[in-house]
Amino acid sequence: MQMILPKEWRAPVALLASILVLAIIFTFLNPRFGSVENFRNILFQMAVPLIIVVGTTLVIQLGSIDLSPQGVMAASGMAWILLSANTRLETDFGIWAWFIAIGIGLALGFLAGALHSLVKVPSFVVTLGTWYIGLGIGIILYGDDMLPSLRSDVLLAWPTKLTLGLPNAFWLAAIILVCGVLVSRYTHFGRGVLAVGNSETIARNTGMPVNAFKIIAFTIAGGLSAIAGILATMQLGAGSPDLGSGQLFTVIPAAVIGGTALSGGEGGILRSAIGVFLLIMLNNGLVLAGVDPSFQAGVFGAILIAAIIAVAAPDRALLKIAK
């Protein structure tokens, strides 16, 4: 039987249905899963990947891929904490620590976008390179001295502090998400990204600034990974070059589950955000269900594959990777 839903609604509806089914199962296994406190915890945990997935979705819509978030987070997070009030150094640059740390992310994103669009280096290769450049910067800044920890009680408490009943970390991510959705849907740049992803040749022939769109998308992704690195550092309360570990394996599957085709030209930021919610909820539910930690990764992977197949099966293009 053919699906009667419009094509653009198929993935979101399947995704929301998957979330509902998993929520019922996990609540049955552990009633604590359905509590308000645990809902806040899920929102807190999804803040960092939610910020990253906004930029990642833009890059994937181009038909490219961004593997650099972990490295960018490492460089920007370490730069931010060392320029803020910390236990290693006496310096405190205040708001300038934010500008410098985010600037590092923007620079790494710009580098990746320029090399990809102008020098024609495949996005997989160039972002893998910027991942290791960022990670190297983070490791150098981490050094062999005392672990840099935040001195400011205000910064330490800010991510978990509740505003209107929800953690500040989530509100920051939500603001970035809304801005990303508005840019993607209602600006020439956002529409241009989808056009390039659909057919770069046609986009060039119609006079679109394809290279500029690519550079801007990668630069935005780098800046957002930097913000995610700062937030993750605040949540941890200390600097670490490993704070972005594993994020890549959340944001890219989340985008695909949300209906963003790896071949480009399809999907949306809001749908990717729903995918992030599903994956964070899944991980949270497995922990509360008492699944043995040694089996959690395997169970998570099996459910993830099932979810991707269920959501993407009606549109096989979602699983195709651009050559």
LINGI-V291188 format. One line per field, one symbol per residue. phi: phi as a letter, one per 40 degrees, with the letter a starting at -180 (. if undefined). A space follows every 50 residues. Layout:
# LINGI-V291188
phi: ???
This chain:
# LINGI-V291188
phi: .ccccddccccccccccccccccccccccadcdcccccccccccccdccc cccccccdccccgbabbcdccccccccccccccccaccbccacgcccccc ccccccccccdccccccccgcdddccccccdcccccccccccgbccdcbc cccccccdccccbfgbcddccccccccccccccccbbcccccdcccccac ccccccgccdccdcccccccccccccccccccccccgacacbccdgcdcb cccccccchccccggahaccccccccdccccccccccccgcddcbdcccd ccccccccccccdcbcccccbcc
